Amino acid sequence: MHFLWEWLLLFMHVVHALLYCSTYAHINVDLAKTSGTTVTFVILEGWVVTVASVGDSCCIFESAEGGIYHLSADHRLECNEEERHRITASGGEVGRLNAGGGAEIGPLRCWPGGLCLSRSIGDMDVGEFIVPVPYVKQVKLSTAGGRMIISSDGVWDALTAEEALDCCRGMPPDAAAAQIVKEAVKPKGLRDDTTCIVVDILPQEKPAALPPPKKPVKGMLKAMFRKKNSGSSSQDKDYMEPDVVEELFEEGSAWLSERLDTKYPLCNIFKLFMCAVCQLEMKPGEGISIHVGTSNPVKLRPWDGPFLCSSCNEKKEAMEGKRPSGNRHGSDSD
């Protein structure tokens, strides 16, 4: 759990960098302030894979046994009922574009703003209900290896997971990624938002050979300790059934207060609190409880944490769509 928190902290720093990155002269600065993107962030450590995703750039994994595992969430309102409920419960509106005369067209969108995603990085002009809080999933992969595909919506709008895997079977990763994009744009010739990364995870190497057996015992001891024939060959002893893909962790809540351990981190020795995000030491009373502003029915005490410093609390409110409209980058959009 501690590793997962450090990993989530790293993702938050990436989000912060993306939100406030500088722009170059050839970019429309006003447009850059309000534009947005999706992010799918993957860390592979040994046989453990951790994926954080915001938006609709999905990540799948096919094990050597042929099982297909979805490691990311799809935050398109059209196919995510939980996110539709979150937005409407917070006061937002979900509906299709009104074409006039009562006709509605296109995918479901969040209003105000009209974005068809419920979570993204940036998009500062589409209202306070679009948040950059990632869905996080961690799994332990099979030691037999497999293939991972990370692609933007341009691929998944055209291909299913099975089709994407089948069209590039037997190809090396670079060629496989190019083939998937080719298959995705073939029907309509579309090239917008069509990006793909393929990663092959090689199977575990065979364990080192066992030392040669000791010389057989002669005479009576040989008869007493002779190994009975179980009907299995030496090849059977060397064979190990590959591990199955095991889910270790999953969290998709958009609220930071639901994702932090309520006992982390409290410094009892010096009676100081630490910011749960940046680890800044604070005196009692300086920190802001992670539960401030939540609908938790339990009466909270002043020492109920975790706590955030003022800077990280501002980021939290921005992540959860609570930042006042006046503090957001302005836009002329309706």
WOFEN-V939175 format. One record per residue. D_FIRST is the distance of its C-alpha to the first C-alpha in whole Angstrom. Layout:
D_FIRST
D_FIRST
This chain:
0
4
5
5
6
9
10
11
12
14
15
17
19
20
21
23
25
26
27
29
30
34
36
39
43
43
41
42
40
40
39
36
35
35
34
30
28
26
23
21
18
17
15
16
15
17
17
13
14
12
15
15
19
21
24
26
26
24
22
23
23
26
25
28
29
29
27
26
22
22
18
19
21
24
25
29
30
32
30
27
28
25
25
29
28
26
29
32
30
29
33
33
35
35
38
40
42
46
48
51
53
50
49
45
44
41
37
36
35
33
36
37
36
37
33
33
29
27
24
25
25
28
31
32
35
34
33
30
28
27
24
21
18
16
16
12
12
11
13
15
18
21
23
26
25
26
26
24
26
25
28
29
31
34
33
32
35
37
35
33
30
33
35
33
32
36
38
36
36
37
37
35
32
34
37
35
33
37
38
35
36
40
40
38
41
44
44
45
45
42
40
38
34
34
32
30
28
28
26
27
24
27
27
26
29
31
30
33
36
36
39
43
43
46
49
50
52
56
58
57
53
53
54
52
48
49
46
47
47
44
45
42
43
41
39
38
36
35
33
30
28
26
22
22
19
16
14
10
9
11
12
15
16
18
18
15
16
14
11
10
9
13
12
11
13
16
18
21
23
24
24
23
20
18
17
14
15
17
17
20
21
23
26
26
27
26
23
23
21
18
20
24
25
23
25
23
26
25
27
24
25
25
23
20
17
15
18
19
22
25
24
21
22
25
22
20
24
25
22
22
26
27
29
33
35
37
34
33
35
38
40
43
42
42
